[in-house]
Amino acid sequence: MILVDTNVIIDFWDKPTEEAKSVFEENEIATCGVIKAELLRGSNTDKQFTQMEEALNDFTYLSFFEKDWIDLSKFFITLKQNGLTVPFQDAMIAYLAIKNKCQIWTNDKHFKLMQVILPELKLFSL
């Protein structure tokens, strides 16, 4: 399963490539609440919002449970103890990927930095 970050989905929607299209078609693709919210808030019309929401509903949804918030806090402490501060949403995405044994497909540099500290974080690339 591949958890696809906001920036990759936006790039694909703006300029789809055959290579990226194959990844979306041939793999189980996942999303989560923070990615959905980031994408949907970029819509400009109700119609666009609905189209985006429907497209995202085709993906597996990874959710947070009450215990996950405690574990996410510990995740942040581990990063901080190793001198790394990352945006909250990136840590949430990384946490969910590790928890669900997914790869993350992203263009965001924070994930490579987290991977140095957390080698169980797997990144996908074309």
N, C-alpha and C positions, 0 to 999 in steps of 0.2 A: 504494500500500500504506500502511496506517495501523498504526503500532505503538501498541497501546493500553496505557496505564499501569495499574498495579494499582488505583489509586483509582477510575478510570473503570469497570473491570470490577466491582469491589465495589459501586459505586453502582448499576450496571445489574442485578447479581444481587439487590440489596436492593429496588430500586424501578425496574423496567424501564419505560422510556417508549417510545412508538411511534417517536419521532424517533431515539432511540438504537438501537432494534431495526432500523430501516431502515439505519442506518450499518453495523451488523454484517452485515446480509443483503446489502447492495449493494456492499460493498467487500472487497478482500482485506485481511484482518486478520492482524496479526503479533503474536507474543509472543517472549520470550527467556527464558533461564534464570533471571535474577534476578526477573523478573515472576512466572514460574511458581512459584519457591520462595517468594516473598512471599505469593502466594495460597494455595498448598497448606499452608503452615505454619499458616494460619488455620482449617484444617478441625478439626472436633471429634470426628469418628468416622471409622472406616475407610470406611464407605459414602459419607460426604460427600467424603472425600479422593478416592475412585475417581470419583465423579460430577464433581468439579471437574477432575480429571486428564483425563477423557474429553472434557469440554467444551473444555479448552485444546488438546487434540490436533487440534481442527478448524482451528486457526490455523496460519499459516505460522510456522515456527520459525527465528529468526535466531540464529546461533551465533557464538561467539568462536573464533578460531584463534590459534595461538601468536604470530604477528606482531601481532595485534590488541592484545595486552597491551602491547607496546612503543608502538604508536600511541596507546593509551589513556593511557599515561604522559605522552606528549607533549601530549595533549589536556588533561590536568590541569595541566601546566606553562603552557600557553597561558591557561587560566582563571586560574591563580594570578598570572601576570604582569599580568593585567588586574584584579587585586584581588578575584577571586571564588573562594570556596570553596563547594563543593556536596557533598551526600552522594555517597559512592562509587557507590551503585546508580543514582542519577540521571545521573551522568556516563557510566556504562556504557550506559544506555538511550539517552542523547543520541548517544553515539559510534556505536552500532549503527544508529540512525536515519539519521545522516548517511552512514555507510558504505553503507547499503542504499537510500539515497534515499527514505526513508519520512517521512511526517508523524508526529508524536507527538500522541496524544490524551490529555491529562492535565489535572488540576486543580491540579497542583503548581507553585508559584511559581518554583521553581528553573529550570525550563525557559525561562521568559520572560527570566530574568536571563542564562542562557547564550546565548540567541538574540541578545542585544545584542552579545555578543563574537563569536558564531559565526552570522552571518546565513544560512549554509547550513542551519542547523537550522530545519526547518519544523514549525509547530504546526497541529494540526487543531482546529477548534472547531465546535460546532453553531450 
